[in-house]
Structure formats: structure tokens, C-alpha cells
Amino acid sequence: MNKTLIIGRELCRELLTVEDCIPAMKNTLRALAEGQVKMLDRSVIPHQNGNLLALMTASLLPQETAGSKVIIFPGPEAAKNGTSQGIIPLFDTVTGSLKAIVDATQITVVRTAAVTAAATDALAAKDAHTAAVLGTGRQGIAHAEAMTKVRGITKLLLWNRTQERAEAAAAALAEKLPGIDVEVCNTAEEAARNADIICTTTSARSDEPILKGEWLHPGTHVNAIGCVSPMGREVDTETVRKSRIFFDQAEAAKKSGDIAIPVGLSEIASDSENFIGDIGGVLAASLAGRTSAEDITMFKSIGISAVDVAAALVIYEKAAAQGLGVEVEI
């Protein structure tokens, strides 16, 4: 019987960096656009305590690897206690063997920021040098770091609903990214008006946007990341109207409140010409991304299973090459 490699959370944290993950995310998004990825819709079982059991399945055809992220998206108590967990089993689609079981916690944070970085590299102005991050939790910090990997960022502008959390994030980023000016802003408007790249990474539990289109100057690129629910949104209708919008996967991402709410209110058409297509098309050179220096572009992501499986494969291949992890017979 084939042995299965078990890769735990701490080893995943050591092996998966944003830098390593960005090329894998570009390749996966491009493969998705070219029909080289098969995915199922996300399945979710809600529980009364706010926990959501989610199943996200994909097969990467060129790599002959398939897997599923099986994870609890935490409710209030699980989030507070840090007890929610997830795994990604990886299968060889030729032999049917279970190659690995990989912890999903680090993957969720890193692959999200790496996908955003891949989209930013494809869409943001080449001379963009100031990035704003609205929401400074784990995703916000990861996104701030990721922006520096794809553009010559000299200044990071941070805003959070809780000022203390923004200041803590600023201190952490200043230590991690020496030479980059990190500044905490009093309002989201202050951060957004002065940025070339904007990342919204809040929990987006409200339908009250934190980013307004009137704050955006020509040439801005927006990454709308925090909202996955159809009931919440981070960006207002004017932002949607002003932007050339790209998705990780349009069918799924259009169900998020950032798009679904203005469409539902008939403030923008469901087939609006603003909705250009999947970012993988830009990476595969089948879609035009930024067409002028004045374009406002937006990347809308809710997270897709293909990138989870691809990130888990990066970890597995590094662990196997270095003789790390624990092999077991299952």
C-alpha cells in the first residue's frame, strides 16, 4: 500500500511563502482559463454556533492531482479560541493513491494573498508605488506583504475599524518590510485617496461599503477580497461602475455582495460591460487587462478550490523533496 505524507500546520507555515505561491497561483488561474482545471461548486453546511463546514474540490489536470479543502470557517467562539481547523487531501488521479494530507489553515491565508498579487501584477499600473490595505487582520497583513512582491511599493497605508489593530499591524509590517514607509490612517477615505493599489480585506458582514468610488483616482487598481457573502459588501456601486472588473471565477464571484447587491438593486446590469471576465484570461493573454493609464481596474475574489489544491501541492512537493512530514499507511 502507498504511504501518505502528513504535513502539519507548523511545517506548512515554514514551507509556503507568498513568494513561492504567486507563480503557482498564476499557473493555476491560467490553466483554469484554458480548461485544464475541473472544479465543483463550494458546498457549505451552516451550524447554529456560526461555524460553517465547507467542502471545496478541484482536479488539476496537468499535474494529475485532485483534492478537496475540507474546513470549518469559524463562528465567533471558534474564531476567538483559534480552534477551527481544515485539511486538504491530495490524490494522484492516475493511481488513485492518497499522496498527502495537508493542513489548510496557512494555505487559506497565503494563497488568498498570492492570488491577489497575481491579479495585481496583471492589472495594476507598472509604476504603482503606494498601496492601501483596508482591514488589518491576518489577511490584511498578508496582502500588504504580497503587494511588495509584485510592485515597487514604497509606502503602505493601513486602516482598520479598530485603530489599535491597525497600529499593531503597522508595527509588524515595519519590522517585516524594512525600507517601506508604513502609515496608519484615521479613515478609509484617507488611505484610499492616496493609494495606487487598494486591498479591501475586512470581514464584510455589513452591506455598508467601506470603499467609495468617488475616492478613486484614474489608474487605481482595487482588490476586493473580504466579502464572500451575498449579504455583505466592501465596495460601493460607484466603484463597480467605474471599474473594469475581473474575477477569480466569475460565476462564483458574482454571487458576492460586492456584485450581487448593486445588480439586485438594478443599479448595474447583470451583464454589464464592466464585467470583463476571469483573471486567468488576462494571464493567458486571451483577455485585455488594463487598456490605458487611466483605467480603474478591480479584481473580485471569493476563493476557489483550484488554488487551494495548487498551494497544497506546492507544500507537498517541497516537503517530499526535503524528506519532511510524517509518512503513514492509511
LINCOR-V953583 format. One record per residue. RES is the residue in three letters. PHI is phi in degrees with one decimal (* if undefined). PSI is psi in radians with two decimals (999 if undefined). D_FIRST is the distance of its C-alpha to the first C-alpha in Angstrom with 2 decimals. Layout:
# LINCOR-V953583
RES&PHI&PSI&D_FIRST / RES&PHI&PSI&D_FIRST
This chain:
# LINCOR-V953583
MET&*&2.42&0.00 / ASN&-67.0&2.55&3.82 / LYS&-89.8&2.66&6.47 / THR&-111.7&2.34&9.50 / LEU&-90.3&2.13&12.98 / ILE&-96.3&2.19&15.63 / ILE&-124.2&1.94&19.10 / GLY&-83.7&3.12&22.07 / ARG&-62.0&-0.81&25.63 / GLU&-65.9&-0.68&27.34 / LEU&-67.9&-0.67&24.98 / CYS&-59.8&-0.71&25.32 / ARG&-63.2&-0.64&29.05 / GLU&-71.7&-0.64&29.01 / LEU&-89.4&-0.51&26.98 / LEU&-103.6&1.92&28.44 / THR&-110.7&2.76&32.14 / VAL&-58.9&-0.71&34.45 / GLU&-59.6&-0.78&35.25 / ASP&-69.2&-0.56&31.68 / CYS&-78.8&-0.54&31.12 / ILE&-56.8&-0.88&34.28 / PRO&-60.2&-0.67&33.28 / ALA&-65.1&-0.65&29.93 / MET&-69.2&-0.70&31.93 / LYS&-60.1&-0.81&34.48 / ASN&-62.7&-0.69&31.92 / THR&-70.8&-0.74&30.28 / LEU&-65.1&-0.68&33.69 / ARG&-65.0&-0.76&34.81 / ALA&-62.9&-0.64&31.76 / LEU&-61.5&-0.77&32.48 / ALA&-65.8&-0.47&36.05 / GLU&-95.2&0.13&34.96 / GLY&77.9&0.36&32.72 / GLN&-99.9&0.23&29.44 / VAL&-133.2&2.40&28.10 / LYS&-113.9&2.37&27.46 / MET&-137.4&2.63&28.12 / LEU&-101.8&2.72&28.76 / ASP&-63.0&2.59&31.71 / ARG&-63.1&2.31&31.26 / SER&-108.3&2.36&31.02 / VAL&-134.4&2.34&32.74 / ILE&-114.3&1.97&33.43 / PRO&-81.6&2.62&36.47 / HIS&-123.4&2.76&37.21 / GLN&-62.7&-0.46&40.65 / ASN&-83.3&0.09&40.13 / GLY&94.3&-0.18&39.66 / ASN&-71.6&2.50&35.89 / LEU&-121.6&2.10&34.18 / LEU&-85.0&2.11&30.56 / ALA&-119.7&2.50&29.62 / LEU&-125.7&2.13&26.80 / MET&-129.8&1.96&26.88 / THR&-118.3&2.43&24.52 / ALA&-153.7&2.71&24.48 / SER&-124.9&2.19&22.79 / LEU&-95.7&1.78&23.75 / LEU&-64.3&-0.81&23.99 / PRO&-62.2&-0.57&24.72 / GLN&-88.3&-0.06&21.78 / GLU&52.3&0.76&19.35 / THR&-134.4&2.37&18.43 / ALA&-131.4&2.72&19.12 / GLY&-169.3&3.07&19.46 / SER&-139.4&2.37&21.80 / LYS&-85.7&2.11&23.97 / VAL&-115.8&1.99&24.24 / ILE&-150.8&2.64&27.17 / ILE&-95.6&2.03&30.29 / PHE&-80.8&2.06&33.40 / PRO&-75.3&2.50&35.56 / GLY&-80.9&-3.00&38.84 / PRO&-57.1&-0.82&41.64 / GLU&-69.6&-0.79&40.40 / ALA&-64.0&-0.66&36.79 / ALA&-65.6&-0.74&38.16 / LYS&-65.6&-0.68&40.65 / ASN&-88.3&-0.20&38.19 / GLY&64.9&0.59&35.43 / THR&-101.2&-0.12&32.87 / SER&-72.9&2.53&31.33 / GLN&-138.2&2.94&27.75 / GLY&-159.2&2.79&25.32 / ILE&-137.2&2.79&21.83 / ILE&-129.2&1.84&20.40 / PRO&-78.3&2.39&16.78 / LEU&-113.7&2.22&15.99 / PHE&-113.5&2.50&14.02 / ASP&-80.8&2.08&13.72 / THR&-78.8&-0.13&16.04 / VAL&-88.6&-0.89&15.21 / THR&-91.2&-0.36&11.48 / GLY&82.4&0.04&11.48 / SER&-74.5&2.63&8.80 / LEU&-87.4&1.80&10.20 / LYS&-73.3&-0.71&11.45 / ALA&-159.0&2.75&13.75 / ILE&-123.3&2.05&16.01 / VAL&-116.3&2.34&19.48 / ASP&-61.1&2.42&22.68 / ALA&-98.7&-0.15&25.20 / THR&-63.0&-0.93&28.47 / GLN&-66.8&-0.61&29.32 / ILE&-59.1&-0.79&28.07 / THR&-58.2&-0.74&30.60 / VAL&-71.0&-0.88&33.48 / VAL&-71.2&-0.77&32.72 / ARG&-66.3&-0.56&31.67 / THR&-63.8&-0.83&34.77 / ALA&-66.3&-0.63&37.07 / ALA&-69.8&-0.67&35.42 / VAL&-62.6&-0.77&35.83 / THR&-60.5&-0.73&39.43 / ALA&-63.7&-0.70&39.97 / ALA&-61.4&-0.77&38.71 / ALA&-67.1&-0.70&41.17 / THR&-63.4&-0.71&43.91 / ASP&-62.9&-0.58&43.54 / ALA&-79.6&-0.44&43.99 / LEU&-118.5&-0.55&46.91 / ALA&-73.1&2.68&48.87 / ALA&-57.8&2.45&51.96 / LYS&-63.3&-0.49&51.25 / ASP&-97.0&0.24&53.89 / ALA&-59.8&2.30&52.71 / HIS&-133.3&-0.12&53.09 / THR&-123.3&2.19&53.35 / ALA&-118.8&2.38&50.54 / ALA&-109.5&2.39&51.03 / VAL&-121.5&2.07&48.31 / LEU&-104.3&1.80&49.32 / GLY&111.3&1.94&47.15 / THR&-117.7&0.69&45.96 / GLY&-78.4&-2.76&42.91 / ARG&-60.3&-0.73&39.50 / GLN&-66.1&-0.70&39.40 / GLY&-60.6&-0.78&42.98 / ILE&-64.3&-0.76&42.35 / ALA&-63.2&-0.69&39.25 / HIS&-68.9&-0.67&41.30 / ALA&-59.2&-0.79&44.23 / GLU&-65.1&-0.72&42.09 / ALA&-63.0&-0.63&40.44 / MET&-61.5&-0.55&43.89 / THR&-73.8&-0.24&44.78 / LYS&-84.1&-0.30&41.92 / VAL&-120.0&-0.17&43.35 / ARG&-142.6&2.76&47.10 / GLY&-80.0&1.19&49.67 / ILE&-72.0&2.20&50.11 / THR&-108.8&-0.29&53.00 / LYS&-141.9&2.36&53.48 / LEU&-114.1&2.24&51.31 / LEU&-110.2&2.14&53.11 / LEU&-114.9&2.43&51.49 / TRP&-140.0&2.46&52.49 / ASN&-145.1&2.66&51.14 / ARG&-59.7&-0.56&52.75 / THR&-103.4&1.98&52.64 / GLN&-59.2&-0.67&54.48 / GLU&-61.7&-0.64&52.97 / ARG&-69.5&-0.64&49.45 / ALA&-64.3&-0.71&50.65 / GLU&-67.1&-0.67&52.26 / ALA&-65.0&-0.71&49.14 / ALA&-64.6&-0.71&47.13 / ALA&-61.2&-0.74&49.92 / ALA&-63.4&-0.74&49.79 / ALA&-64.9&-0.73&46.02 / LEU&-71.9&-0.62&46.29 / ALA&-61.9&-0.63&49.34 / GLU&-73.6&-0.68&47.41 / LYS&-77.0&-0.54&44.33 / LEU&-122.9&1.20&46.42 / PRO&-62.2&2.49&49.42 / GLY&93.9&-0.18&52.13 / ILE&-104.8&2.29&51.61 / ASP&-75.9&2.08&54.28 / VAL&-112.7&2.14&52.77 / GLU&-129.9&2.37&55.25 / VAL&-92.3&2.25&55.15 / CYS&-101.7&2.61&57.16 / ASN&-76.4&-0.47&59.10 / THR&-135.7&2.74&58.35 / ALA&-63.0&-0.63&55.79 / GLU&-61.2&-0.77&58.71 / GLU&-58.8&-0.75&59.60 / ALA&-67.6&-0.81&56.09 / ALA&-67.1&-0.73&55.70 / ARG&-63.7&-0.40&59.16 / ASN&-107.3&0.28&58.57 / ALA&-115.5&2.60&55.09 / ASP&-90.2&-0.52&53.87 / ILE&-128.9&2.32&50.35 / ILE&-125.0&2.28&49.75 / CYS&-117.1&2.15&46.49 / THR&-101.3&2.04&46.67 / THR&-132.5&0.70&43.87 / THR&-89.3&3.08&45.27 / SER&-77.1&-0.30&43.77 / ALA&49.5&0.93&46.26 / ARG&-88.7&-0.07&46.78 / SER&-114.7&2.72&50.34 / ASP&-90.1&0.20&51.85 / GLU&-91.3&1.93&54.30 / PRO&-64.8&2.63&53.37 / ILE&-100.9&-0.25&53.36 / LEU&-121.9&2.24&53.94 / LYS&-113.0&2.46&56.99 / GLY&-62.0&-0.49&57.64 / GLU&-67.5&-0.28&61.14 / TRP&-85.6&-0.19&59.74 / LEU&-87.4&2.29&57.94 / HIS&-96.2&2.75&59.71 / PRO&-53.7&2.39&59.24 / GLY&94.5&-0.10&56.19 / THR&-69.3&2.55&54.12 / HIS&-115.8&2.33&50.40 / VAL&-116.5&2.32&48.90 / ASN&-110.9&1.93&45.29 / ALA&-99.4&1.82&45.17 / ILE&-117.5&-0.57&41.91 / GLY&-73.4&-0.42&42.47 / CYS&-93.6&2.10&43.17 / VAL&-116.9&-0.26&40.40 / SER&-84.5&2.58&42.37 / PRO&-71.7&-0.19&44.87 / MET&-96.5&-0.30&47.36 / GLY&-115.7&2.83&47.60 / ARG&-154.7&2.72&48.57 / GLU&-109.1&-0.51&49.28 / VAL&-112.0&2.55&51.40 / ASP&-86.6&3.06&54.59 / THR&-62.8&-0.61&55.66 / GLU&-64.6&-0.61&57.78 / THR&-62.5&-0.76&54.77 / VAL&-64.0&-0.76&53.07 / ARG&-62.8&-0.62&56.31 / LYS&-82.0&-0.25&56.75 / SER&-106.8&2.59&53.27 / ARG&-85.2&2.04&51.28 / ILE&-109.2&2.31&48.06 / PHE&-123.1&2.68&44.50 / PHE&-126.9&2.75&41.32 / ASP&-69.0&-0.78&37.62 / GLN&-149.3&2.02&37.43 / ALA&-57.7&-0.79&40.83 / GLU&-56.7&-0.73&39.92 / ALA&-78.6&-0.80&38.27 / ALA&-67.7&-0.50&40.60 / LYS&-69.1&-0.21&43.76 / LYS&-83.3&-0.20&42.94 / SER&-74.8&2.71&43.48 / GLY&-61.0&-0.49&46.97 / ASP&-55.8&-0.60&47.98 / ILE&-103.8&-0.79&48.18 / ALA&-64.7&-0.62&48.26 / ILE&-67.5&-0.92&51.24 / PRO&-63.7&-0.56&53.70 / VAL&-67.2&-0.76&52.65 / GLY&-63.8&-0.53&53.12 / LEU&-86.6&0.05&56.53 / SER&60.5&0.51&57.47 / GLU&-86.3&-0.33&58.07 / ILE&-149.7&2.52&55.93 / ALA&-72.8&2.58&54.88 / SER&-64.5&-0.44&51.32 / ASP&-109.0&0.57&51.50 / SER&-53.8&2.50&53.31 / GLU&-67.7&-0.19&53.55 / ASN&-68.8&-0.43&52.40 / PHE&-85.7&1.71&48.84 / ILE&-80.2&-0.79&47.82 / GLY&150.6&-2.94&44.09 / ASP&-76.0&2.52&40.65 / ILE&-62.6&-0.45&40.54 / GLY&-59.7&-0.53&37.91 / GLY&-65.0&-0.63&40.77 / VAL&-68.0&-0.75&42.79 / LEU&-66.3&-0.51&39.95 / ALA&-90.1&0.04&39.53 / ALA&65.7&0.42&43.35 / SER&-100.2&-0.16&43.80 / LEU&-129.5&2.51&45.69 / ALA&-80.8&2.34&48.54 / GLY&-91.0&-1.87&48.03 / ARG&-74.9&2.20&51.11 / THR&-103.5&-0.22&54.08 / SER&-157.8&2.89&56.78 / ALA&-66.2&-0.38&57.44 / GLU&-89.3&-0.22&58.81 / ASP&-55.9&2.40&55.78 / ILE&-98.7&2.12&54.28 / THR&-112.7&2.68&50.57 / MET&-141.1&2.39&48.08 / PHE&-111.3&2.12&44.30 / LYS&-109.7&2.08&43.11 / SER&-127.0&2.46&39.52 / ILE&-122.4&-0.05&37.74 / GLY&93.5&2.16&34.16 / ILE&-124.6&2.69&31.70 / SER&-65.6&-0.54&27.96 / ALA&-58.5&-0.68&27.44 / VAL&-74.9&-0.51&28.69 / ASP&-63.7&-0.83&26.49 / VAL&-64.4&-0.70&23.33 / ALA&-64.2&-0.71&24.91 / ALA&-67.3&-0.69&25.75 / ALA&-63.0&-0.63&22.29 / LEU&-66.5&-0.66&21.05 / VAL&-57.8&-0.82&23.78 / ILE&-63.3&-0.81&22.60 / TYR&-59.3&-0.81&18.93 / GLU&-65.0&-0.67&20.09 / LYS&-68.3&-0.74&22.59 / ALA&-64.8&-0.77&20.31 / ALA&-63.7&-0.71&17.67 / ALA&-66.7&-0.52&20.66 / GLN&-99.8&0.02&22.18 / GLY&69.5&0.57&19.26 / LEU&-104.0&2.88&19.97 / GLY&90.4&-3.13&18.22 / VAL&-122.1&2.15&15.77 / GLU&-89.1&2.33&12.01 / VAL&-137.8&2.78&10.23 / GLU&-99.3&2.24&7.16 / ILE&-115.3&999&8.50
